[in-house]
Amino acid sequence: MSEQPTRDLFPGSLEMMILQTLRRQPMHGYALAQTIRLGSNDLLQVEEGTLYPALMRMLKARWLSSEWGISTRNRRVRVYRVTAAGRRQLAREVSAFDRMLEGFRRVMEMAQT
């Protein structure tokens, strides 16, 4: 996939996947990317060059907080977690996604008639 595969879907999709994944549990960047990859059955791969700038934007927007922790491989990692503002943003993103899917469905149905 290209360097920004999730950006090609629609605006906000990368952020929505990050927020949804971290809502389940806090994790560091590499684990986050792997969870998205595995959860999509290898259909989506979030590259480092896309993931970390998005995480920095989300920290700045206060949708995420972070703290330093230790990975299972005994390495220092930055662990991200969703804030209350991030949960509100996720709800907005999911609503926009649902509207987009509905519009897509309607166009596809119209094209079949």
C-alpha positions in Angstrom: 0.0 0.0 0.0 1.0 3.6 -0.4 2.6 5.6 2.4 -0.8 7.1 3.3 -3.3 4.2 2.7 -5.9 5.4 5.2 -5.9 9.0 3.9 -7.1 7.7 0.6 -10.3 6.4 2.2 -11.7 9.7 3.4 -10.6 12.5 5.7 -10.4 11.5 9.3 -10.2 7.8 8.8 -6.7 7.3 10.2 -7.7 9.3 13.3 -10.9 7.3 13.6 -9.0 4.0 13.5 -6.4 5.3 16.0 -9.0 6.5 18.4 -11.1 3.4 18.1 -8.1 1.1 18.7 -6.8 3.1 21.6 -10.3 3.3 23.1 -10.0 -0.4 23.7 -6.7 -0.1 25.5 -3.7 2.3 25.6 -0.7 1.2 23.6 2.5 2.4 22.0 2.8 3.3 18.3 4.3 0.0 17.0 1.6 -2.0 18.8 -1.1 0.4 17.5 0.1 -0.1 13.8 0.2 -3.8 14.3 -3.2 -3.9 15.8 -4.7 -2.0 12.9 -2.9 -4.2 10.4 -4.0 -7.5 12.0 -7.5 -6.2 12.7 -7.9 -5.4 9.0 -6.6 -8.8 8.0 -3.5 -7.1 6.4 -5.7 -4.9 4.2 -4.5 -1.7 6.0 -1.0 -0.9 6.9 -0.2 2.3 8.7 3.3 3.3 8.0 5.5 5.1 10.6 5.7 8.2 8.4 1.9 8.5 8.6 1.3 7.2 12.1 3.6 9.3 14.2 2.7 12.7 12.6 -1.0 11.7 13.2 -0.3 10.9 16.8 1.5 14.2 17.3 -1.5 16.1 15.7 -3.9 14.2 18.0 -1.8 14.9 21.1 -1.8 18.6 20.1 -5.6 18.5 19.7 -5.8 16.9 23.1 -7.6 13.8 21.7 -4.8 11.7 23.2 -2.5 11.8 26.2 0.7 9.9 26.5 3.2 8.7 29.1 6.4 6.8 28.9 6.3 3.1 29.7 8.3 -0.1 29.1 7.4 -2.5 26.2 7.3 -6.2 26.5 10.8 -6.2 25.0 12.0 -4.0 27.9 12.3 -0.9 25.7 11.2 2.6 26.6 8.0 3.5 24.6 5.5 6.3 24.5 2.1 4.9 25.4 -1.0 6.7 24.1 -4.5 6.8 25.5 -7.7 8.4 24.4 -8.9 11.5 26.4 -12.6 12.6 26.9 -12.1 15.0 24.0 -10.8 12.1 21.9 -13.9 10.0 22.7 -16.1 12.9 21.6 -14.0 13.3 18.4 -14.4 9.6 17.7 -18.2 9.8 18.0 -18.1 12.7 15.4 -15.8 10.7 13.1 -18.0 7.6 13.3 -21.1 9.7 12.5 -19.4 11.2 9.5 -18.3 7.7 8.4 -21.9 6.4 8.7 -23.2 9.3 6.6 -20.5 8.7 4.0 -21.4 5.0 3.8 -25.1 5.8 3.5 -24.4 8.2 0.6 -22.2 5.6 -1.1 -24.8 2.9 -0.7 -27.5 5.2 -2.2 -25.3 6.0 -5.2 -24.5 2.3 -5.7 -28.2 1.3 -5.6 -29.1 4.1 -8.0 -26.4 2.9 -10.4 -28.1 -0.6 -10.4 -31.5 0.6 -11.6 
